[in-house]
Each structure stands twice: as C-alpha cells, then as structure tokens.
Amino acid sequence: MPTSKPAQGNIPVPQLDDVQLETLAVRAGQIRTPELEHSEAIFPTSSFVFNSAQEAAQRFSGEIGGNVYARFTNPTVSMFETRIAALEGGERAVAAASGMAAIMATFFALLKQGDHVLCSRSVFGTTNVFLEKYLCKFGIEVDFVDLCDYQQWREKLQPTTRIVFCETPSNPLCEVADMEELSKITSESKHPDGALFIVDNCFCTPALQQPLLFGADIVTHSATKYLDGQGRCLGGVVVGSEELMAEVHSFMRSAGPALSPFNAWVFLKGLETLSLRMRAHSEHALKVAEWLQAQDAIEQVYYVGLPGHPQFALAQRQQKSGSGVLSFKIRGDLKAAWAFIDAVQFISITANLGDTKTTITHPATTTHGRLSDEEKMRAGITDNLIRVSVGLENVDDIIQDLARGLSAIS
Ligand SMILES: *Cc1c(COP(=O)(O)O)cnc(C)c1O
C-alpha cells in the first residue's frame, strides 16, 4: 500500500528581530510544514490526531501543547492570531468568526453580573444593539456617552465600571478620541478587578494606529473590513495581554464562534498588503476630501486628515494618516442625498467599508436608520449626510464619479 511521501525537510521560518511593522505584516507568525511551502498553508481540518491514547490524554488536559480540535486552535488561525498580535504590539490575539463575535467574546469573558460598561455613543450600530438588548439581560449595566466629552465619561464612571469602550475615529463623522485621556479615566474606576479600556481599531488598523501604545488594555477588530481589505470574508480578532486573552480564548472555545481556517488564510494574505493599502486609502481619501471641500454644493466635509478637522493635532499624534473613510453634508435634503448616491456610476451603494472598491452610504436611512430622530440629531446623522469609504481605484476616477453625484443636485 502506498504511504504518504516522505517529508521534504525542515527549513525554519526566518527569525524576525528588530523589524518594522511592514515586515511583521508580511512575515510574522508563519508556521512552515515539512512540505516547505513558501506561502502560508490552509489547514481545513476540524480535528487533529495523536500518537497514542496517552498523548491524547496529555493534549486534552493541556499537559503538553498542540492542536486538539479546531474550535480551540487551528494552525492557519494561529498564524493569523500571532501576526495581528505582533502588529498591534500585544502579547496574544484571539480570532473570532466575525467582528461581533470578537466583541461578544470579549464582553462575556471579562464581565460578570453587576458590572458596568461605559461606551461611546458613536460605536458600530450592532455593538450598540448587543450591549443594550442582550448584555443588559444578564444584569450588566451600560451607559453611553459622547466620544469626545471627557467630562461625561468621568461623570458616568461608576465604582462598578469594568469596561470602557470606544471606536476612534468614529463612524461616520470621524471624531477622534484622546485615548490616553480615556485610559486615565478608566484607571479611576474603583472596580475590584480593575477596569479595562477597550478600543475597536477597525477604522485605522495597526498600520495606522496602535491603541495599546496609548493606554488601551485590549484592541478589537472586525477583520471583515481593512484587514481583509477586499470584502471577501467575515472575521474578527481581539488583542491584549496573555492573561486577558486566556479568558477570551476560554470563552471562545466554550461558546464556539471560531474563525474558519479559510477566512484566516484570506486575512493573512490581506495583512501582507495592509500597510501599502492603508497608505493608499489615506492618500485617496485626503484628495477626495480636499476636492469635496472646494465644491459649493457641499456644506461640510468630515475627514481626519483635513487640517481643519477639530481634533487634527490629536489625530496626528495617534494616527499615521487619516484612513479611507470620510463623510460630508450636501446642501440639500434626503431626496437630494439619495439623488447624489443614485447618480454615481461605479462607486458601490453598500454599507460595507474598508474595501478596495469605493463605497457610498446614506447613514440616516441605513446604518443608523434604527436610531430615533433625537438620537440621530445628537449623533449628527442628518438626512443630508453621505459616507464614502474611499477605495483603491484611480483617485481621479473616484472624484469624477462623485462629480456625477454632485451634478445630480446642482
Ligand atoms: C463592521 C464592524 C464591526 C462588526 O464586524 P463584523 O465583522 O461585521 O461582525 C464592529 N466594529 C466596527 C467598527 C465595524 O465597522
């Protein structure tokens, strides 16, 4: 009976001493099998075999390391986790099936009944729903505050506050929070286990911003956005200390929202071009923002990279560049905003962001549609607001397409 081919050998992946982020994004975390593949392998297997009954027992008990079952670990997923931990500058990362699964696992693993969560009002809509509708059912209290109003953060902080959570920059108005300030506020909580400052770094990615350097304890990601970068897969990841991530991983293997190895592989390939893409997204977005600002039919442009942005200096300190998402208010009403959106030719009408393809969204009737009128007003989500995630098409073509939208309303 033919047996499997003998292993080709063992060429270890190179050590990475003292290298920069761009190099980590291409090379960190790689595992090489005896087949000596150059590109990372996908391991589409749910379980792993053992040499003996004794070894099985030892691996199950954790007495010796190694894979057991793909809900716990999978080599392709592990490569992605190691790489993103290196990029964020954290000790360990835990991957999840989606950005929401990453957020869910983090909150469930680290909170208990009676704890309090303090959260920015301008977080991803589903994060909001998860906290308000589900977490609250388990005896966890949640308060929402305005992202840049530090007085409010301080006032709402309670002795039971265990998690302080934000996204910066915010979606869709690109407000920038001072992470060092929020980290300081978090440390004022009297929670007996200490409070944790968590940043959803989906908009910037570690290529542009590393929240752990600014006092965050944990970073969460929807890998679905810029980490993939090409709109192919759902995934998420959490980064932090070994101790905290052990808790998150323990929840993940018990609750089950594991990342598929195929998706992890897509993210590994996405990370290899992350720095280049984020630089290009930022350059394009800045050009589009500058162009929009010069148009009479545009009332206001919201983009972190514009020198007129209210937190420009802070953003310069925290971020390498502005990332690819911007929004703007047209002179006109809801009908005009929809007419603008309907007049573009190739820009995709979709709520997704962080894609090579430029996308356009009307927040008031889509991503923020479930907010009451008062909540919308408070969040600055007006009917004349349009959000664009600027992609990697030729930037002059992107501007020309937006000009079609503009001609529909002027
Ligand atoms: C999309 C998104 C999420 C949720 O991620 P999914 O992968 O869609 O579950 C969380 N936070 C932010 C900021 C997002 O943009």
The ligand as an SDF file (V2000), in Angstrom:
LIG
                    3D

 15 15  0  0  0  0  0  0  0  0999 V2000
  -18.1750   46.0530   10.8690 C   0  0  0  0  0  0  0  0  0  0  0  0
  -17.7830   46.4830   12.2180 C   0  0  0  0  0  0  0  0  0  0  0  0
  -17.9530   45.6490   13.3300 C   0  0  0  0  0  0  0  0  0  0  0  0
  -18.6020   44.2850   13.2250 C   0  0  0  0  0  0  0  0  0  0  0  0
  -17.8430   43.4300   12.4540 O   0  0  0  0  0  0  0  0  0  0  0  0
  -18.4740   42.1810   11.6470 P   0  0  0  0  0  0  0  0  0  0  0  0
  -17.2650   41.5320   11.0860 O   0  0  0  0  0  0  0  0  0  0  0  0
  -19.4190   42.7260   10.6380 O   0  0  0  0  0  0  0  0  0  0  0  0
  -19.1750   41.3390   12.6580 O   0  0  0  0  0  0  0  0  0  0  0  0
  -17.5300   46.1030   14.5540 C   0  0  0  0  0  0  0  0  0  0  0  0
  -16.9790   47.3280   14.6990 N   0  0  0  0  0  0  0  0  0  0  0  0
  -16.8050   48.1520   13.6640 C   0  0  0  0  0  0  0  0  0  0  0  0
  -16.2070   49.4790   13.8830 C   0  0  0  0  0  0  0  0  0  0  0  0
  -17.2110   47.7700   12.3870 C   0  0  0  0  0  0  0  0  0  0  0  0
  -17.0630   48.6090   11.3540 O   0  0  0  0  0  0  0  0  0  0  0  0
  1  2  1  0
  2  3  1  0
  2 14  2  0
  3  4  1  0
  3 10  2  0
  4  5  1  0
  5  6  1  0
  6  7  2  0
  6  8  1  0
  6  9  1  0
 10 11  1  0
 11 12  2  0
 12 13  1  0
 12 14  1  0
 14 15  1  0
M  END
$$$$
